[in-house]
Amino acid sequence: MSSRTYPSSYGSFRMRLRKRLQQHPGLIGVVRALRAICVLGPWQKLLIRYHQKFSANPPLPRQAQSLFDTLDVARAVADLNHKGVARGLQVPQQQVKEILRFCELHPDNSHNNPHLSCETLNRIILDPKVLEVASQYLGAEPILYQTSLYWSFPPGSEEDRKKKPTHKPRFHYDIGDYRALVLFIYLTDVDEQGGPHIVIEGTHRKKTLRQLLTRFLSDEKAYRRFSNQIRIIYGTSGEGFFEDLTCYHKRSTATKKRLMLTISYMLQRTPLIDRPAMAGQLSNSEESIAQLVQTS
């Protein structure tokens, strides 16, 4: 799973810049808006085509056999292009049990890149059908950017109080790359009390200047403007869905805990890595990427 990496000096610069910005909260919004304009502005399609044409991403190894016999790759890619989200993936219960066992043996609330120490997770991220969906949607060999395995807890619970203060979930979009894809997999049953993921279909397409300047959207505006496009994704343990995170989305408030696996694939953005021998570990400056998907 070798990939291009940024030199440690660049990673250190990013980390110092982030720490400096955290001391000036007002600047963070400005920097995020500028980045949104640079990545998702009117030249986005041109930049996507450029990286698709000249991509030199090293190929990821594929598993010999897929775990997902019922996953329709063509349908998933078509749904992603049209809606920005695609369902139809189900992890077999044997593999779900193995992941839950991993969580029992490693009882942290969150794990960054757990596939490095869990073979079952590694099989999922390198599944040939999953990678085919990513390849066709991105238009190039995907870069495995990150995996994350994490618990979400009801507001006010003891576990929630131990975490850093967070805002009430609200609709937002994330900027991973010129084109990026995330696979979400529920590892607990998620009903209306389980904090289901909510997505506004079709909002991954061209953003207006106002949308680029702020990535958040109030519930009032969301339901007024996109009421027919809002989808609440319920699911049983092992059910997964692909999503372009430039769609507006959020995690609904839960009354019981939820375990989620996320797998992020990028078109050209590579992880910041201090040392190639630690290729699976996040540098401090990249912890925010994990935090982004954990609000979903």
C-alpha positions as CSV (number, residue, x, y, z in Angstrom):
1,M,0.0,0.0,0.0
2,S,2.8,2.4,-0.8
3,S,1.8,5.9,-1.9
4,R,3.3,9.3,-2.4
5,T,3.9,11.2,0.8
6,Y,4.6,14.8,1.8
7,P,8.0,15.4,3.3
8,S,8.2,15.9,7.0
9,S,9.1,19.6,6.7
10,Y,5.8,20.3,4.9
11,G,3.9,18.3,7.6
12,S,5.6,20.3,10.3
13,F,4.7,23.6,8.5
14,R,1.0,22.5,8.3
15,M,1.0,21.6,12.0
16,R,2.5,24.9,13.0
17,L,0.1,26.8,10.7
18,R,-2.9,24.9,12.2
19,K,-1.8,25.7,15.8
20,R,-1.3,29.4,14.9
21,L,-4.8,29.5,13.4
22,Q,-6.3,27.9,16.4
23,Q,-5.1,30.9,18.4
24,H,-7.1,33.2,16.0
25,P,-10.6,31.5,15.5
26,G,-11.7,34.3,13.2
27,L,-8.9,33.4,10.7
28,I,-10.0,29.8,10.5
29,G,-13.2,30.6,8.7
30,V,-11.4,32.8,6.3
31,V,-8.8,30.1,5.5
32,R,-11.5,27.5,5.1
33,A,-13.5,29.8,2.7
34,L,-10.3,30.4,0.6
35,R,-9.6,26.7,0.5
36,A,-13.2,25.9,-0.6
37,I,-12.9,28.4,-3.4
38,C,-9.6,27.0,-4.5
39,V,-10.8,23.4,-4.4
40,L,-14.5,23.6,-5.3
41,G,-14.6,26.8,-7.3
42,P,-15.5,27.1,-11.0
43,W,-12.2,25.4,-12.0
44,Q,-12.9,22.2,-10.1
45,K,-13.9,20.2,-13.1
46,L,-10.8,21.3,-15.0
47,L,-8.6,20.3,-12.1
48,I,-10.4,16.9,-11.8
49,R,-9.8,16.2,-15.4
50,Y,-6.2,17.2,-15.2
51,H,-5.5,14.8,-12.3
52,Q,-7.5,12.0,-13.9
53,K,-5.5,12.3,-17.1
54,F,-2.1,12.6,-15.5
55,S,-2.6,10.5,-12.4
56,A,0.4,8.5,-11.3
57,N,-1.1,7.0,-8.2
58,P,0.5,3.7,-7.3
59,P,-2.1,0.8,-7.6
60,L,-3.5,-0.5,-4.4
61,P,-3.4,-4.2,-3.9
62,R,-6.7,-6.0,-4.4
63,Q,-8.1,-8.9,-2.5
64,A,-8.6,-12.0,-4.7
65,Q,-12.3,-12.2,-3.9
66,S,-14.9,-9.7,-2.9
67,L,-16.9,-9.9,0.3
68,F,-19.7,-8.0,-1.3
69,D,-21.4,-10.3,-3.9
70,T,-24.6,-8.2,-4.0
71,L,-22.8,-4.8,-4.5
72,D,-23.7,-3.5,-8.0
73,V,-20.7,-1.4,-9.0
74,A,-22.3,0.3,-12.0
75,R,-25.4,1.2,-10.0
76,A,-23.3,2.6,-7.1
77,V,-21.2,4.8,-9.5
78,A,-24.3,6.0,-11.3
79,D,-26.0,6.9,-8.0
80,L,-22.9,8.7,-6.8
81,N,-22.7,10.8,-10.0
82,H,-26.4,11.7,-9.8
83,K,-27.1,11.9,-6.0
84,G,-23.7,12.0,-4.4
85,V,-24.6,9.0,-2.3
86,A,-25.0,5.2,-3.0
87,R,-26.2,2.4,-0.8
88,G,-26.1,-1.4,-1.5
89,L,-23.1,-2.6,0.5
90,Q,-23.5,-5.1,3.3
91,V,-20.6,-6.5,5.4
92,P,-21.2,-10.2,6.2
93,Q,-22.0,-10.8,9.8
94,Q,-18.8,-12.9,10.4
95,Q,-16.7,-9.9,9.5
96,V,-18.9,-7.6,11.6
97,K,-18.2,-9.9,14.6
98,E,-14.5,-9.9,14.0
99,I,-14.5,-6.0,13.9
100,L,-16.5,-5.9,17.2
101,R,-14.0,-8.3,18.7
102,F,-11.2,-6.0,17.7
103,C,-13.1,-3.2,19.5
104,E,-13.4,-5.3,22.6
105,L,-9.6,-6.0,22.6
106,H,-8.9,-2.3,21.9
107,P,-11.5,-0.4,23.9
108,D,-10.7,3.1,22.8
109,N,-13.5,5.4,21.7
110,S,-11.8,6.0,18.4
111,H,-9.1,4.5,16.2
112,N,-7.2,6.2,13.4
113,N,-6.2,3.8,10.6
114,P,-7.3,0.6,12.5
115,H,-6.8,-1.4,9.3
116,L,-3.1,-1.5,10.1
117,S,-3.8,-3.8,13.0
118,C,-7.1,-5.5,12.0
119,E,-6.9,-7.8,9.0
120,T,-10.7,-7.8,8.6
121,L,-10.7,-4.1,8.1
122,N,-7.8,-4.4,5.7
123,R,-9.9,-6.8,3.6
124,I,-12.7,-4.4,3.4
125,I,-10.6,-1.4,2.3
126,L,-8.8,-3.5,-0.4
127,D,-12.0,-5.3,-1.5
128,P,-11.9,-5.3,-5.4
129,K,-15.5,-4.1,-5.7
130,V,-15.1,-1.3,-3.2
131,L,-11.9,-0.2,-5.0
132,E,-13.7,-0.5,-8.4
133,V,-16.4,1.9,-7.2
134,A,-13.8,4.3,-5.9
135,S,-11.7,4.1,-9.1
136,Q,-14.7,4.7,-11.4
137,Y,-16.1,7.5,-9.4
138,L,-12.8,9.3,-8.9
139,G,-11.7,8.6,-12.5
140,A,-8.3,7.3,-11.4
141,E,-6.6,4.8,-9.1
142,P,-7.7,5.9,-5.7
143,I,-5.4,7.0,-2.9
144,L,-6.3,5.4,0.5
145,Y,-6.2,8.5,2.6
146,Q,-7.4,7.2,6.0
147,T,-9.6,4.8,7.9
148,S,-11.4,5.7,11.1
149,L,-13.3,3.5,13.6
150,Y,-15.2,5.4,16.3
151,W,-18.1,5.4,18.7
152,S,-20.6,8.3,18.9
153,F,-22.4,8.8,22.2
154,P,-25.7,10.4,23.2
155,P,-25.4,14.0,24.4
156,G,-24.9,14.2,28.1
157,S,-23.6,10.7,28.5
158,E,-20.5,10.1,30.6
159,E,-18.5,9.2,27.5
160,D,-19.7,12.3,25.7
161,R,-18.7,14.5,28.6
162,K,-15.1,13.1,28.4
163,K,-14.8,14.3,24.8
164,K,-13.9,17.8,23.7
165,P,-17.0,20.1,23.6
166,T,-18.7,19.8,20.2
167,H,-21.4,21.9,18.5
168,K,-24.9,20.5,17.9
169,P,-24.8,18.5,14.6
170,R,-25.6,20.8,11.7
171,F,-25.6,20.4,7.9
172,H,-22.2,21.0,6.4
173,Y,-20.0,19.7,3.6
174,D,-16.4,18.7,3.8
175,I,-13.4,19.3,1.5
176,G,-11.2,16.4,1.1
177,D,-9.9,16.8,-2.4
178,Y,-11.0,18.0,-5.8
179,R,-12.9,14.7,-5.8
180,A,-13.1,12.4,-2.8
181,L,-15.1,9.5,-1.7
182,V,-15.9,8.1,1.8
183,L,-17.4,4.7,2.6
184,F,-19.4,4.7,5.8
185,I,-20.3,1.4,7.5
186,Y,-22.6,1.1,10.4
187,L,-21.3,-1.5,12.9
188,T,-24.3,-1.2,15.2
189,D,-28.0,-1.1,14.3
190,V,-28.9,2.5,13.5
191,D,-32.6,3.5,13.8
192,E,-34.1,6.9,14.7
193,Q,-32.5,6.7,18.2
194,G,-29.1,5.6,16.9
195,G,-27.9,8.9,15.3
196,P,-28.5,8.1,11.7
197,H,-26.6,9.9,9.0
198,I,-28.5,12.5,7.0
199,V,-27.6,13.6,3.6
200,I,-29.0,16.1,1.1
201,E,-28.8,14.3,-2.3
202,G,-27.5,16.2,-5.3
203,T,-25.7,18.9,-3.4
204,H,-22.3,17.6,-4.4
205,R,-22.6,19.5,-7.7
206,K,-21.5,23.1,-8.4
207,K,-21.5,25.3,-5.3
208,T,-22.5,28.9,-5.3
209,L,-20.2,31.6,-4.0
210,R,-22.3,31.9,-0.9
211,Q,-22.0,28.2,-0.3
212,L,-18.2,28.3,-0.8
213,L,-17.9,31.1,1.7
214,T,-19.6,29.1,4.5
215,R,-19.8,25.3,4.5
216,F,-22.6,25.2,7.1
217,L,-26.4,25.2,6.4
218,S,-29.1,25.7,9.0
219,D,-31.8,23.1,9.4
220,E,-34.4,25.8,8.5
221,K,-32.7,26.6,5.2
222,A,-32.0,23.0,4.4
223,Y,-35.6,21.9,4.8
224,R,-36.9,25.0,3.0
225,R,-34.6,24.6,0.0
226,F,-34.0,20.9,-0.2
227,S,-36.9,19.2,1.5
228,N,-37.4,16.7,-1.3
229,Q,-33.7,15.8,-1.4
230,I,-33.1,15.1,2.3
231,R,-32.5,11.4,3.1
232,I,-32.1,9.8,6.5
233,I,-30.0,6.7,6.3
234,Y,-31.1,4.0,8.7
235,G,-29.4,0.6,8.6
236,T,-28.6,-2.6,10.4
237,S,-25.1,-3.6,11.6
238,G,-22.8,-4.1,8.6
239,E,-24.7,-1.9,6.2
240,G,-22.6,0.6,4.3
241,F,-23.0,3.5,1.9
242,F,-20.6,5.6,-0.3
243,E,-20.8,9.4,-0.2
244,D,-19.2,12.4,-1.8
245,L,-18.6,14.5,1.3
246,T,-19.2,17.7,-0.7
247,C,-22.9,16.8,-0.3
248,Y,-24.4,18.6,2.7
249,H,-24.8,16.0,5.5
250,K,-24.8,15.7,9.2
251,R,-25.2,13.2,12.1
252,S,-28.6,13.4,13.8
253,T,-28.7,13.5,17.6
254,A,-28.8,10.1,19.2
255,T,-30.1,8.5,22.4
256,K,-27.9,5.5,22.1
257,K,-24.3,4.9,21.1
258,R,-23.2,4.1,17.5
259,L,-20.1,2.5,16.1
260,M,-19.1,3.6,12.6
261,L,-16.3,2.7,10.2
262,T,-15.2,5.3,7.6
263,I,-12.8,4.7,4.7
264,S,-11.6,7.8,2.8
265,Y,-10.3,7.6,-0.8
266,M,-8.8,10.6,-2.6
267,L,-8.1,11.6,-6.2
268,Q,-4.7,13.2,-5.6
269,R,-4.4,14.2,-2.0
270,T,-1.9,12.1,-0.1
271,P,-1.5,11.7,3.7
272,L,1.0,13.8,5.6
273,I,3.5,11.4,6.9
274,D,6.6,12.1,8.9
275,R,8.3,8.8,8.2
276,P,7.5,6.2,5.5
277,A,7.8,3.4,8.1
278,M,4.8,5.0,9.8
279,A,2.7,5.3,6.6
280,G,-0.5,4.3,8.3
281,Q,-0.3,6.9,11.1
282,L,-1.7,10.4,11.1
283,S,0.5,13.3,11.8
284,N,-0.9,15.7,14.3
285,S,-1.8,18.2,11.7
286,E,-4.2,15.7,10.1
287,E,-6.2,14.7,13.1
288,S,-8.9,17.1,11.9
289,I,-9.8,14.9,9.0
290,A,-10.8,12.1,11.3
291,Q,-12.8,14.6,13.3
292,L,-14.6,15.7,10.2
293,V,-16.0,12.3,9.4
294,Q,-16.8,11.7,13.1
295,T,-19.4,14.5,12.9
296,S,-21.2,12.6,10.1
